[in-house]
Amino acid sequence: MEKYIIGIDVGGMSAKGGLFSFDGELLCEAKIKTSKDDGVECTVSSLVRFAKSLCESAGVDFSKVLAVGMGVPGVVNSEKGIVLRWTNFGWNDAPVAKLFSEYSGKPTYIANDANVAALGEAKFGATKQYQSSILLTIGTGIGGGMVFDGKLIEGFKSAGAELGHITIREGDDGLACACGRKGCYEKYASATALIRQTRHAMVDNLNSALWQVADGKIENVDGRTAFIAARMGDETAQKVIDQFVGYLSEGIADFVNILRPEAIVLGGGIANEGEALFEPLRKAVDERSYIAMDIVPLKIVGAKLGSKAGIYGAFTIAKDHVV
């Protein structure tokens, strides 16, 4: 009998899902909307219907699905299958895996969405040739996950790997973070931080090409603005990038000094800037690392799976439980 596994990546506005063969071939994928107003049980019911619709679209009988894996935002106890806290949706101690299994009749396994994405890249994407890697997703904040010897490093009750909340600036001068601390990594090296840094530079340099790229409106600034202006030869934009790369490298160097993975993989739109980002970043990380890259190699690369990393990772956590 043919066997299948479903992977689902849950987000605050939508959920992506994929039907996979047991060997990891993505056969069908789709997306549905999610809403914090629906509550836990309604959301899970909707996800079960979504899973069944994936099978229908692929012409596969749902009875042939062995298990379902799921990445969910927030603090997720993957061993218990419970979302301990998802602030944006107001979920606390939500038994998501148990509910999904009861409604669907399928064994269900969950983990934090950023961890799941890291596992997807490690098994199928940019770092599949390495035994140890760290994924950093550069977006509104900084998320990520760590995979060593093919396994996620999640910490006690899966509450670790909050990579955006190491401190790179100390004392009262550090920027206040939503977590309650000051000087957190994501306040300096996220896409949100880069946008803020670019806007500050524009205010201080009214003749900068940054204004041209943003069509004269500071609200048009995004994570690509400084890179575009730098390619035009704008010195102000290049200074913004140099500062941002410095911040980004500080956190990476900390992870490297503590864990020494074989590879760091960056996800998010800023990673699409390619070598304009990666070349200076490798140099900056090397300068800050306790052991230089010519002694112990380190790869710094861009993610390959994009928005599909989560469903590939969700497939992986489910398969790992049924083999």
C-alpha positions in Angstrom: 0.0 0.0 0.0 1.2 3.5 -0.8 1.9 5.6 2.2 1.7 9.4 2.6 2.4 12.1 5.2 1.0 15.6 5.5 3.0 18.6 6.6 1.3 21.8 7.7 2.9 25.2 8.5 0.6 27.3 10.6 0.9 31.1 10.6 -1.0 34.1 11.9 -2.8 34.9 8.7 -2.6 31.6 6.8 -1.5 28.0 6.9 0.4 26.2 4.2 0.1 22.5 3.7 1.6 19.8 1.6 0.9 16.1 0.8 4.1 14.1 0.6 4.9 10.6 -0.5 6.6 8.6 2.2 9.9 9.2 0.4 9.5 13.0 0.7 8.2 13.9 -2.8 5.8 16.9 -2.5 2.7 15.8 -4.4 0.3 18.7 -3.7 0.4 22.0 -1.8 -2.2 24.6 -0.9 -2.9 27.4 1.6 -5.9 28.5 3.7 -6.6 31.5 5.9 -6.2 31.5 9.7 -7.6 33.9 12.2 -7.0 34.5 15.9 -10.8 34.9 16.3 -11.5 31.3 15.6 -10.1 29.8 18.8 -8.1 26.6 19.2 -10.8 24.0 18.4 -12.2 25.8 15.4 -8.7 26.3 14.0 -7.8 22.7 14.4 -11.1 21.6 12.8 -10.4 23.8 9.9 -6.8 22.4 9.6 -8.2 18.8 9.5 -10.6 19.7 6.7 -7.6 21.3 5.0 -5.5 18.2 5.3 -8.3 16.1 3.8 -8.7 18.6 0.9 -5.0 18.1 0.1 -5.7 14.4 -0.4 -8.7 15.1 -2.5 -6.8 17.4 -4.7 -4.1 14.7 -5.3 -6.6 11.9 -5.7 -5.3 10.2 -2.6 -7.5 8.4 -0.1 -7.1 10.0 3.3 -6.9 6.5 4.9 -3.4 6.1 3.3 -2.0 9.0 5.3 0.2 7.6 8.1 0.7 10.8 10.1 0.5 14.6 10.1 3.3 17.0 11.1 2.8 20.6 12.0 4.8 23.7 12.7 3.0 26.2 15.0 4.2 29.7 16.2 4.8 30.3 19.9 6.3 28.2 22.7 5.5 24.6 21.7 6.2 21.5 23.8 6.8 19.1 21.0 7.1 16.1 23.2 3.6 16.7 24.7 2.1 18.2 21.5 1.0 21.3 23.3 1.2 25.0 22.4 2.2 26.4 25.7 1.8 29.9 24.6 1.0 31.6 21.3 0.6 35.3 22.3 -0.7 36.5 18.9 -3.6 34.0 19.0 -4.1 34.0 22.8 -3.4 30.3 23.0 -2.2 28.9 26.3 -1.7 25.2 27.0 -3.5 24.3 23.8 -3.5 20.5 23.1 -3.2 21.0 19.3 -1.7 17.6 18.5 -4.3 15.7 20.6 -7.2 17.6 19.1 -6.0 17.2 15.5 -5.4 13.5 16.1 -8.9 13.1 17.6 -10.6 14.9 14.8 -8.6 13.3 12.0 -7.8 9.8 13.3 -4.2 10.4 12.4 -1.1 10.5 14.7 -0.1 14.2 14.8 3.2 15.8 15.8 3.9 19.5 16.3 6.9 21.7 16.9 7.7 25.4 16.8 7.3 26.8 13.3 10.9 28.3 13.1 12.4 25.0 14.4 10.4 23.1 11.8 11.6 25.4 9.0 15.2 24.8 10.2 14.6 21.1 10.0 13.2 21.5 6.5 16.2 23.3 5.2 18.5 20.8 6.9 16.8 17.8 5.4 15.8 19.1 2.0 17.3 22.5 1.4 20.4 24.6 1.7 22.1 22.6 4.4 21.1 19.0 3.6 24.8 18.1 3.1 25.7 19.1 6.6 25.2 17.4 10.0 24.9 20.6 11.9 23.3 23.9 10.9 21.5 27.0 12.3 18.7 28.7 10.4 18.1 32.4 11.0 15.0 33.9 9.6 15.4 37.7 9.1 11.9 39.2 9.2 9.8 41.3 11.5 12.0 39.8 14.2 14.6 37.0 14.1 13.5 33.5 14.4 15.3 30.3 13.7 16.3 26.8 14.7 19.3 24.6 15.3 19.8 21.1 13.8 22.7 18.9 15.1 23.2 15.3 14.0 20.0 15.6 12.1 18.0 16.4 15.2 16.4 19.6 16.4 17.9 21.3 19.5 14.9 22.6 21.3 15.8 22.8 25.0 13.7 21.9 28.0 10.1 21.6 27.1 11.1 22.8 23.6 11.3 26.3 25.0 14.8 27.1 23.8 16.3 28.3 20.5 14.9 31.8 20.8 17.7 33.0 18.7 16.5 36.6 18.3 16.7 37.2 22.0 20.4 37.0 22.8 21.7 40.4 23.9 24.2 42.2 21.7 23.9 45.6 23.5 23.9 45.9 27.3 22.7 48.5 29.7 20.2 51.3 29.4 21.4 52.3 26.0 20.1 49.0 24.5 16.9 49.2 22.5 13.8 48.0 24.4 12.5 44.7 23.1 8.9 43.3 23.4 10.3 40.5 25.4 11.1 42.9 28.2 14.8 43.0 27.9 17.0 45.6 26.2 19.6 45.2 23.5 18.1 42.0 21.9 19.6 40.8 18.7 16.4 41.2 16.7 16.2 44.9 17.6 19.3 45.4 15.6 19.6 42.7 12.9 16.0 42.0 11.8 14.4 43.4 8.7 12.4 45.7 10.9 15.6 47.0 12.4 17.2 47.6 8.9 14.1 49.6 7.8 14.4 51.7 10.9 18.2 52.2 10.4 17.6 53.2 6.7 14.9 55.8 7.7 17.2 57.4 10.3 20.0 57.7 7.7 17.6 59.3 5.2 16.5 61.9 7.8 20.2 62.7 8.4 21.1 62.8 4.7 18.5 64.5 2.6 20.6 64.2 -0.6 21.0 60.4 -0.3 19.9 58.2 -3.2 17.8 56.4 -0.6 15.1 59.1 -1.1 15.1 58.4 -4.8 14.7 54.6 -4.3 11.9 55.3 -1.9 10.2 57.7 -4.3 10.7 60.5 -1.9 8.5 58.9 0.8 10.1 57.5 3.9 7.2 55.2 4.5 8.1 53.4 1.2 11.4 52.1 2.8 11.7 48.3 3.0 14.5 45.8 3.5 15.8 46.2 0.0 16.0 50.0 -0.1 19.5 50.3 1.2 20.9 47.6 -1.0 19.4 49.2 -4.1 20.8 52.6 -3.3 24.2 51.1 -2.5 24.3 49.5 -5.9 23.8 53.0 -7.3 26.9 54.1 -5.5 25.3 55.9 -2.6 27.7 56.2 0.4 24.9 56.7 3.0 23.2 53.5 1.9 26.5 51.6 2.0 27.1 52.8 5.6 23.6 51.5 6.5 24.5 48.1 5.1 27.9 48.0 6.8 26.3 48.8 10.1 23.5 46.2 9.7 26.0 43.5 8.6 28.0 44.3 11.7 25.0 43.8 13.9 24.0 40.6 12.1 27.5 39.2 12.4 27.7 39.7 16.2 24.8 37.3 16.8 26.1 34.8 14.3 29.5 34.9 15.9 28.0 34.2 19.3 26.2 31.1 17.9 29.4 30.0 16.2 31.5 30.4 19.2 29.1 28.5 21.4 27.9 25.7 19.1 30.2 25.7 16.0 27.8 24.4 13.4 29.0 23.5 9.9 26.7 26.1 8.3 24.6 29.1 9.0 21.6 29.5 6.7 19.7 32.8 6.3 16.1 33.1 5.3 13.8 36.0 4.7 13.7 38.6 1.9 17.0 40.2 2.9 18.8 37.0 2.2 17.7 37.4 -1.5 20.3 40.1 -1.8 22.9 37.4 -2.3 26.6 38.1 -2.2 25.9 41.8 -1.5 25.0 40.6 1.9 26.9 37.3 2.3 30.4 38.4 1.2 30.8 41.1 3.9 28.9 39.0 6.4 31.3 36.1 6.1 34.2 38.5 6.6 32.6 40.1 9.6 31.7 36.8 11.3 35.2 35.5 10.7 36.7 38.5 12.4 34.4 38.0 15.4 34.8 34.2 15.7 37.1 32.8 18.3 38.3 30.2 15.8 38.9 31.4 12.3 37.2 29.9 9.3 40.5 28.8 7.7 41.0 26.6 10.7 37.4 25.3 11.2 35.3 25.9 8.1 31.9 27.6 8.3 29.5 28.0 5.5 27.1 31.0 5.4 24.4 30.5 2.8 20.9 31.5 1.8 17.8 29.4 2.3 16.6 27.4 -0.7 13.1 26.3 0.2 11.6 29.7 0.9 8.0 29.5 2.2 8.1 25.7 1.7 10.6 25.1 4.4 7.9 24.7 7.1 5.9 22.0 5.3 9.1 20.1 4.5 10.1 20.3 8.1 6.6 19.3 9.3 6.8 16.3 7.0 10.1 15.4 8.6 9.0 15.5 12.2 6.0 13.3 11.3 8.1 10.8 9.4 10.7 10.6 12.1 7.9 9.4 14.5 6.5 6.7 12.2 9.7 5.0 10.8 
